[in-house]
Amino acid sequence: MGKYFGTDGFRGEANVDLTYDHAVRIGRFLGWYYGKKNGKKCRVVIGKDTRRSSYMYEYALVAGLTASGADVYLMHVTTTPSVSYITRVDEFDCGIMISASHNPFYDNGIKLLNSQGEKMDEETILEIEAYLDGETEEIPLAVKEEIGCTVDYVAGRNRYVGYLISIATHSFRNVKVGLDCSNGSAWQIAQNVFDALGAQTYVINANPDGLNINTNCGSTHIEVLQKYVVDNGLDVGFAYDGDADRCIAVSGDGTIIDGDLTMYVYGVYMKERGKLLNNTVVTTVMSNFGLYKAFEAAGIDYEKTAVGDKYVYENMVNNGHRIGGEQSGHIIFSKYATTGDGILTSLKLMEVMLAKEKTLSQLAAPVKIFPQVLKNIRVKSKPEARGDEAVIAAVDGVAAKLGNEGRILVRESGTEPVIRVMVEAATLEECESYVDEVIEVIKKQGHAV
């Protein structure tokens, strides 16, 4: 990770950590860089979520890009995976998504995608950061006819909707589906897809006002959709985050289907049909012990990566795997997308339900999840807190107590100034106790904010 860009873009509080000027300069660099690299006028596509500050960053990026001679195509409010898809199929030089994903409204972020709709490579990111810090020469301004223009490209968003509809293999007729759009990017897309496929669609949290994105709704507050599905007798529900690149599902009986269970359900389905290339599912180190035991029982191999769908995707590409993801709901189906896609994940789960005529809770039943507790603690310096000898000793002590009956994982967040402490053990009480034990040491050592 660089100075500004983490595992999922440049993210921080709007106009505090990530400023208007940052956005202008990122645009200035990208417009110049790709124009020079390809020897022709650069073409960039931009999407944004519903945060109030997203409009500010959109205009700032446009100013920087066009001033460097790039033409900019605006998809307006849309999802991260839609920007990834359009960047790839319409042969843009790069794509930009303005979103802080599941973070609160006052945060925002700039996600950069290469011409294949993949996370931008580290080498280019470091060049951008050097420019942001004034370590490279100033970029010349475009003049006369070389100044770039903007193009309304809402048609790209509509074509993405059509693409999703084309992926479905079954009619959703007579299926009662709940959608929690998190007052974010999915609010204009998800219902259109499900309605077109014939579902009886029930939508909540689809009234964004710029300030309510992710507020007590969406994939990070799954209890809201869980209650809604049960209270209204729905067959299934799907909750997205702010930019709709993740999905958490709820079965009709209220069972929560997180990313781990989604990978199990679809991984088994792929194996049964001979579609699971290399017989392998790619997970991160955050996946539950219970998932791995269920995979072993099903005869499915698995790999573990660092946390971040960026690392999951890299592993999939390098090894030719077809499905991977995170417990948090980022699921990548490499046949269809180069990034996590919440709505696509919904469609693939619907496919299994309808093909096997079972509920999601029945399909996920073989996975016996170990109790898990994850807590975040905001710190002054992630490396200092993680490398503190007393903290390391506390972590090692918990690991020794757990032995082969659980595990502890302490890591730095790639997108926020927090340390994440996670424990899996035989009981929830043990998990809570061990997590709190480590967090108390972090506080005692003076690292907490």
N, C-alpha and C positions, 0 to 999 in steps of 0.2 A: 504494500500500500504506500501511496505517496503522502505528501504533506497535507494536501487538500482532499484528494480523491481516495475514498475507501473502497470496500468491496462492491459498493453499489452506488458509485458516483460521488460528487461533491455535495455533502449534506450538512445542514446546520440551521440555526435560527435565522430567519429572514432578516437581512440588513444588520445582523450582528456578526455571525460567522460567515454567512454567504451573502455578499452584498450585490447591489445593482452593478457596481463597477466590475466585480468579478465576472458577472454574466457578459457584460460588454466585451471585456478582454478575452474571454473564452471564445466568443463569437468572432472577434477580430482574428484570433489565431487560427481557428478552424477554417474560416473563409480563405485566408491567405495560404495556409498549409496545404489544403486539398487542391486549391487552384494551381499552386506551384508544383505539387506532386504529380498531378494528372495533366498539366499543361493545357488546361481549359477551365472555363468558368465552373466554379464549384456549385453543386446542388445539394441542399440540406433540407431535411424534413423535420418539423418540430411538432410535438404534442405536449399537452399539459393536463394536470389534474385540476380539481375545483378549488384549490386554495386561493385566497384573495391575492397572495403575493405571486402566484403563478403567472398572472397577466403582466406584472412588472418585469419578471424575468424573461417572459416571451418577447416583450418589446425591446428589452435590453439586448438579448441575443440577436434579434433581427437587426438592430442598429449596428451591432458589431460585425455581423456577417455581411450585410449589404455594403457596409463601409469598406470591407475588404474585397468586395467584388463578387460575393456569393449570391445566388438566387435562393430564396427561402420559401418553402412550401409549408403552409400552416394547416395542420389537421385539427387544431383547436382542442377542446376538451375530449380526450380519448385515453385509451389504456396504453401502458408500456408495451405489452405484446403487439398491439396494433401498429405502433411506431416501428417496432422491430420487423414486423412482417412487411410493411410498405417500404421500409428502407431497402430490404432485400429484393423484393419482387419488382420494384420500380427503379432499381439501379441508382439509388442516391449514393453520394459519396460518403455521407454519414447521417445518422439520425440523432435527435436530441429529445429526451423526455424530461419535462420539468415536474418533479414530484419528490416528496419525501416519504413515499410509500405509506407505511402504517403509522408514521410519526404524527404528533398533533399538528393542528393547522398552522401554528406559528413557525414551524420548521418548514424548510423546503429543500429541494435538491436538484442537481443537474446531472442526468444520466446520459452518457455518451455511448453511441453504438457505431460500429464500423459498417462498411458497405454490405456486409452479410447479416446485419441485424444482431450481431454479437457484441458483448461488452468490449469496449475499445481496448486495444493492447496497451500494456504498461509503458512501453517505450514512447508512444505518442502522448500518453498522459503525463509523463515526466517532462516532455518538451512543453506541454501546456503550462505545467506548474512553474517551469523555469521562466516562461514569459510572464506569468502572473507576478512573479517575484522580481521582475525587472532585470533578470540575469542574461537576457538576450536583447538584440537590437530591436528598436521599435519597428513595427510593421508598417509599410507604406499604405497610404489611403488610395482607394480606387478613385478615378476621376472620369468625367464625361460618361461615355456609354459603358465604361467598365463598372460603374456602380451597379450593385445588384438590385433585384426587385423582389417583391413578395407576391405569392400566389395563394389564393384560397384553395385549400386542398381537402375540404371536407369529404370529397368523393373518395379519397383514400380510406377514410374511416368506414364509409359505406361498403367499399369493396372488401374490407376486412370482415365486416358482418356477414357478407355473402360467403366469404371463405369459411367462416365458422359453421354456417348453416350447411355448407357442402360436405363437411366432415362427418356429420351425424349419419348413422347407419340405420336408425329406427325413427319412426314417428313417435312423438311424445303425447299423442292424443290420449285424453282422459287421465293423464298423470298430473297430480296436484303438486306444483313446485313452488317453493318459497325462495325468494332472492333477497339477500341483504346487500345493498349496493354501497354501504358505508358512506353515503353522501359524497361519493368520489367518482372516479373515472368510469365506472361500470354503469352509471345511472342512465346513460343514453344508449347503451349497447346491449346489456344482458337481457333485458326484457324483450327487445326486438328479436333476438336470436331464439329465445324459448317460445315466444308467441308464434314465430314463423314455423317452428317445428311442431306446433299443435298443442303445447302444454297449457294447462290451466295455471296461469302464472300469477303469483301473489308477491307483490314487491313492497319492501319496507326500506326506509332510509335512502330514499332517492329524491331528496329535496335539498340539494346543496345550496348553501348561502355564502360560501367562502370561508366560513369559520367553524362549520360543524363536521368537517371531514374526519372520520375515524372516532368521533366523540360518542362514546357509549354505543357503538355499533360496529358492524363489519366483523372481519375474521379475528380481530383481537378482542372482541367482546361477544364471543359465540353464544353466550348464554341468552342473548336477546333473540337471536334466530331460533335457538333451541326451544325456548318457551313459545315462540310464535308458531313453529311447526306443530308442536304438540297441541296447543290450544285450538288450532284451526284444522286439525285432522289432516295435515298434508302428508304426502308420500315421502317427500325429501326436501331438503333445503340446502342452499349454497350461499356462503358468505364470502365476500371479497374484501381486500384491503383498498387503500386509497387509490392506487394505480392499477388495481385488478390483475397483478401478476401472481397473486396467491389465492388459494381457495381452501376453506374449511367447510366440510359438509355436515349435515345433520340427518340422520335416518328418521323415518316416520315415528319411531318410538322414543326419539330424543337422544339416541346414541350419537356422540360426536365422532366424526370421522376426520382425524387430522391428516397431515401429510404422510406420516408413517403408515396409517391404515389405508390411505389411498394407494400408496406404492404397493402394499401387499395385495389389495383387491385387484388392481390392474396388472400387477406383475404375474399373479397366478393366472389371470385370464389370458394374458399373452402366452404364457407357458403352455397352457392347455391347447392353444391354437397353433403352437409351433412358431410363434412370432417373437419370442423373447430371445433376441440375438445374444450369443455368448452365455445364455442362461443366467444373466447377471442384472441386478438392480443396483444403481449407484445411490448411496446415502451419504449423510454427513455424520460426524462424530456425535451429533446431538440425537440421532435416532435411538429409540428405546431398545433395551435388551430383548424385550418381548418380540419385537419385530424380527430380530435376527434368529431367535429360536423358531419363530413361525416359518421364516424362509427356509431354515434348515429342514424342518419337518416337511416342507413342500418340495424339497430338492432344488431350491433356488440359491445360487451364489449371490454374494453381495460385496460391494467395495465401499470404503469409507473415505470421505474427503474432509478438508477443513470446512468450517461453516461458511456458507455463501453459495448461491446458485451458480455464481461465476465458476467456482471450483468444481461443482458437480458437472456443469456443462463441459468444462475442459477435459475432465476424465472421460466423459461420454464420447467426445469427439476423438480423443487420442486412442481410445480402445474399442470404438465401434459399438458402444452400448446404446440401447434405445429408450430406456426410461430411468429417471433418477429424480432426486428431489430432497426436500427438507421437511422436517417435522412441522414446521411453521406453515406449510401449505404451498411452497414454491415447487411445482412439479413440472418437469421438462419431458415432453414427448418429442424426441429429436426428429422423428419422421415428419412432424408438422410444424415445429417451432424451434427457434434458437434461444429461447428464454422461457422462464416460467410464465404460464398463462392460466389465470384463474377460471375464465369462462370455458376455455378448452378443457381444462380439468373436469369441470362440471359435465361437459358433454361426454367425456370418456367414462365417467362414473355412471351416467345415465345409460350408456351403451351396455355396460356389464349388467346393471340392474335389469334392463329389458331383455337382454339376450339370455340371461340365466333365470329370469323370473323370480328374483329374490330381492329382499330389501338390503340396503347397505349394511345394516347391523348383522344380518345373517351372513353376508359375504365376508365381513371382517371378523366374525366370531372366533376363528382359530387363533387370532393374535391375543395373547394374554399379556397385557401391558403391565410392566413393573411400575409401582408408584414412583413418581418423579416430581421433584420440586426444583424450580428454577427461579432465582431471585437476582435482580440487578441492583448494583450499588454504584451511584455516581461518584467518580473519583477525580482528583486533580490531575493525575498523570497515570494513564493505563499501564505503561511499561514499568513505572516505579512501583505501583501497587502490586502488579503481577510478579515482579522480580524481588520483592521484599523477602528476606530470609525467614522472617517470622511467619509470613503468609504461606510461603512454600512449605515450611515445617507443619503448619496447621493442615494444609491440604494433604501432605504425606501421611499425617496422623490419621485423618479420616479414611484415606485409602487403605491403610493397614487394618483399621477396625472393620471395614466393609469386606475385605478379603475377596473371595470369589462370589459373594452374595450381593454385590452391588458395585457401583462405581461413582466417582466424583470427577467432574470436569469443570475447570475454571479457565475462562478465556476472556480476552478483550473483545468488546464489540467492534465490528468493522465500520459501524455507522454512527455510533453515539459515544459520549465520554463515560462509558460504564464498563464495569467488570461483571461478567455473568457467572454465577455460581450455580451449578446443577448437580444434584445427587439423585441416584436411583438406588432404592433399597427395598427390603422385604415389606416394610410398612411406611405409611405416609409420615408417621411420627418420627421415625428414624431419619427420613429425608429432611424434614423440617429442622430437626435438631442439628444435623451435621452441616446443613447449609448455613444456619444461624451461627454455628461455631466458627466457621471460616469468615463470615461477614463481620463478626465481632472483632476478630483479629485485624481485619482491614481497617475498621474504624479505630481501634486502639492504636494502630500504628500511624494514625493521622492522615490517611489517604482519602477519606471520604469528604465529599463537598458539603 
